[in-house]
């Protein structure tokens, strides 16, 4: 999912990735803390800056590292609770303005969703309490006291910010969990997403009026993320009753596992194919899409990009179930007919297009029925 991210560790088998955006933003965060936040906080705490041994720049770097550590532990909290409750965590990605924990737990109860959502802010509140408790110890060096106080402030900000009920922030997910006691998951998601978009618009306007571009940027990201999460959750119900053959792409090309990616791209281009099936005699290893090749070295082999055993489904399989399998396997599905012949590939984009087409078809049919009903003259 995140092509420009590197795996730096594993947590209970879950890959932890560092996104390139985090490396790009880190110097600006350190500079902002050193030049703006540190002087304000020192004045509030009655600390003379001249009494500190560390320079403002060093404090900025330390607190930037503390911020990203806090974000990582926040995401670990989500992941550990999800795993304990039987969910599947595909990965944790640390990136600009926070982190993302990819959790697959569609069958979670409202209570489980509330616990998963609150786990992240709960970690920050524990870090806040620990830092401020240690800072009260008598005789601490002044630099250590200031660092602990600032670390506590960072975690206070993270906890409060994430508890805002703006879906898909943690507070918004807690709102959805509470709504699910009375509504279905798609209905609760739609309502929580609307609240999230409203708060995002309000935050964006506030940021523009008061000269806070970072607030406007965060609001913009929340606005689009709310819409994306709503579409993701409501996708399954729109696909129920449809078969895999109705969403598959059929223009395929076969390549050998050792084919270089430059060769795979040429095969796709020359044949007008929509997907490349990686095969060796008597065995199908997986499938590659054109977007999988983007940003990769041209001399890499096709088999190097495969993410696991191939996902295979029947042409008559229910699309809602296929969607769940595609998300869990994080790869397209190979579609086989009754004679066990490969007839197509179902991709996530194809599933989205099919759901949208169904929505349009049902909406237009309903409009046509109303139109024809209006034209019926009474007896």
N, C-alpha and C positions, 0 to 999 in steps of 0.2 A: 504493500500500500504506500509506504513512504520510501521512494527510490533514493532520496538523498539523505539517508540515515545509516549510521554504522552501529552494529551490535557491539556493546561494550561490556555486557555482563548478562547473567541469567539468574532469575529469581524463581526457584522451584520449577525450573524448566521453561520459564517464560522469558523470551528475549527482551532485554532492555536496550533500546536504541537511542543514539544521540543524533538529533537532526542538525543539519548544517546551519539552520537559522539560529540555533542556540549559540553556536560559535560566533556568528556574525553580530548578534545582539549583545553578547557578554561585555565587550569593551564599553558600549554605550551605557549599560546598566551600572557598571563600576564608576564611570565618569559622573553619572547622574547622582549616585549615592554620595560620592566624594564632594561634589560641588554644591549640591542642593540639600539633600536630606540630612547629611551629617551635621552641618552647621546649625540647622533648625533644631535638631534633637539635642545637640550639646547645649544650646541656649535654654531649652525647656528643662533639661536636667541640671542646669546650673554648673556645668563643667567648663572649665577654662581650656580652650583648644591648645594653648601653649603648654599645658601640663601633660599632654599626651606624648608618648614616645614615638608612636607610629604616625606616619604621615597620612593625610586625608586620602591620598591615592591608594595606600596600602589598605586602609579601612574599606575603601570602595571595592577593591579586589576581593577582600575577605568576605564582605557582605554579599557580593555578587555570587561567590561560591556558596555562601550560606543560603541564598535564595534558591539556587538551582538544586542544592541538597534537599531543601525543604519541599520543593516541588516533586523531586524524585520520591521522597518518603511519603508524600501525599498520595502519589499514584500507587506506590506499593501498598498503601492501606486499602485502596479500592481493590487491587488485585488479590490480596490475601483474603479479604472477606468474600470476594466472588468465588475464589477457589474453595474456600471452606464451605460455601453454600452449594457447591456442585456446578458452578459455572465454568466456562472455558475462557481463558485469557489468551488471546492470540499474541499480544505483545504490549510493551510500554514504550512510548516514544516521547522523549524530552525535547521540546521544541520552543520556538519563540512564544512568549506570553503564557507559558505553562507546559502542561504535558497532556498526553492522550493515552488512556488505557483502553485497549480494544477488548471488550467483554462480550461473549456470546452466552446469554442466559435468558432466552426468550420466555422460558417457562417459569421465571422467577415470580414468586408471590409478591403482593404489594409490600409486605413487611420485609422481605428479603431485599427488594429494591431500595427501600428506605435505608436499610442497614448498609448496603453497598455504597449508596450515595453519600451517607454521612461519614463513612470511614475515612475519607480524605481529610475533610475539615477537622475530624476528631484527632487525627495525627498532628495537625498543625496546632491545635489547642493543647495537646500534650507537650509538644516541643516548646510552646510559649510558656506553659507552666513550669517546665523544667528549667528553661533558661532564666526566667525571672526568679525562681527559687534559689538557684545557684548564685545569681547576682546579689542576693541579700546577705551572702556570707561576708562576715567582717574581715577586713584585711586584704581583700582582693586587690591586685594591681589595677590602677585606674583604666588602663587600656583593656584589660579583661572584662571589667565591669561594663564599659561602654559597648564592647563587642557583644556581650551577653544581652544587654538591653536592646541593642539593635536587632539581634537575631530574634528576640521575642517580638519586636515590632513587626518584623517581616512576617512571622508566622501569624500574628494577629491579623495583619492585612490579608494574607492568603485565606485564613478561615472566614473572615467576614465577607470578602469578595466572593468566595465560592458558595456561600450560603444565600446569596441574592437569588430569589426565585425566578431567575431568567434562564429558562431551558435553552441549551443543554448544560448549563453550569450545575454544580451539585445541588444547589438549592432548587433549581428547576426540576431536577430528577427526583428530589424529595417531594416536590409538589405533585409530580406525576404519580409517584408511589401512593401518596395520600388520596389522589383523585381515583386511583384504581380500585379503592374500596367500594366506589359507587358506579364507576364507568369501566368499559372495556379498555384494554391497553391502547388500541388505536385512538379511541375517543379521548382518553386521558392525555395521550401524546399530542393530539391536535390542540386541545385546550391549553396544555402547558407550553406548547410552541407559540401559541398566540400571545400568551402572557410574556414569554421570552422576547418575542419580536417587539411588543409594545415597550417593554423596559429598555430594549436595545435602542429603539428610536429615541426615547426620552434621554437616554445616556448620550447618544450621538449629538442631539441638539444641545444638551448641556455642555458637552465638550467644545462644540463650535462657538457657543455664546461666551464661554469663559476662557477661551484660548488654551484648551487642554487637548491637544491632538492625539495623545496616547489614549485618552478616554474614548474619543471618537473612533479610533482604530479598533479598540477592544469591542465597542458597541457594534461596529460594522461586522466584525468576525462573529459575534454572538448572533446577530440577525441572520446571517447566512447559515450558520451552524444549526440554528433552530429549524430553519426550513429543510436543511439536509437531513437532520435527524427525524423530522416528521415524515419525510418521504421514505426514509429507510424503514421505519417501523410500520408504516401503512402499506408498504409494498406487498408484503405477504398476502393480506386479505384480498388485494386486487387480483392476485394470480390464482386464487383458489378455483378449482374446477377446470382450469386450462391444462393442456398437456405439454410436455417438453417439446414435442415436434412443432408446436405453435410459436416457439420463441427461438428456435435454433437457427444458426447460420449454416448454410450448406456448401458454400464455396470453400473447399479445403484443399490444402496441398500437403504432401508428405515429405518429410526431410529425415535424413539419418541423424542419429544422436551426435555424431562428430562434426556435423555441418557447421561451419563458422557463421556467426550472426549476419555477416555481410551477405553470405550466400542465402540465408533464410529470407532476408529482406528482398533479394533479387527474385527468389522463387515466388514470394507473395506478390511482387509487382508484376512479373511476367504472366502469371496465371490469373491475376485478378482475384486472388483468394482472400478470405477474411480471417483465416486462421491457419497455422502450420501445425500439423500433427507430427510429433516426433516418434519415429518408429524404427525398429530393427526387425529383421525377418522373424515373423511369428510372435511379435510382441509390440504393443503400443505403450510408450513410456509417459506420454503427456501431450500437452498442447501449448503453443505459444501464440499470443496475439501481437499485432503490430505495435501496440503501446508497450509491450514487454521489452522490445528492442531499444526503446528510446534511452539514450544516455549510457548504453553499454559499450564495452570495447568490441570493435568489429571482428576481432580474431577469437573471441570466446566461442565455445561450442554450444550448440542448442541445448544439450543435456545439462549444461551448467546452470541454466535458468529455471529448470523444473523444480517445483517446490515440494514434491512428494509423490507418493503413488497416484496414478491417474484416477480421477473421479469419473465413474461410469454410471449412467442412468438409462432407463428404458424410455423409448420414444413416447410411451403412454403415461409416464410418471407425472404425478401432479406437480404443477409448477411451483406451488407454495413450498412443497417438500424439497424440490430441486433447489430453490432459493436458499433454504436453510443449509443444504449440503454444500452449495457453492460458497456460502459465507464461512462455513466451518472449515472447509478444506482450503479456502483462500485461493481457488483456482477455478477455471471454467470446467464444465462437465461435458464429457464425451457421450454422445447419444447413440444408442444401438437399437435397431429394429428387432422384430420377432425372429429373424433368421441370424441374429447376432452380427449383423453387418453395421459398420460405422456409417451413420447417415447425417451427422451434424454435430455442432458444438453449441452449448448454451453458455453465454457469457453474462456477466452482471449487467453490462450495458444493454444486452438484448432483453433481459428480464425487465429492466426499467422501461424500455421502449414498448414492450408488450403490455405492461401495466398501464402505461399512458394511453396506448391505443385502445385498450379496453375501456378506460375512463371516458375517452372521447366518444367511442362507439355507444356506450350506454347513455352518455349525456345527450348526444345527438338524437338517439332513438327516443329518449324521453321527450325532447323538444319536438320531434316530429309527431309523436303521439298526441301531445298537447295541441299542436297546430291542426292536425286532422280532426281532433275532437272539437275544436272551435268551429270547424267548417261544417260539422254535422248539423243539419237543420232539424228542429224538433218536429215531431209528427203533428 
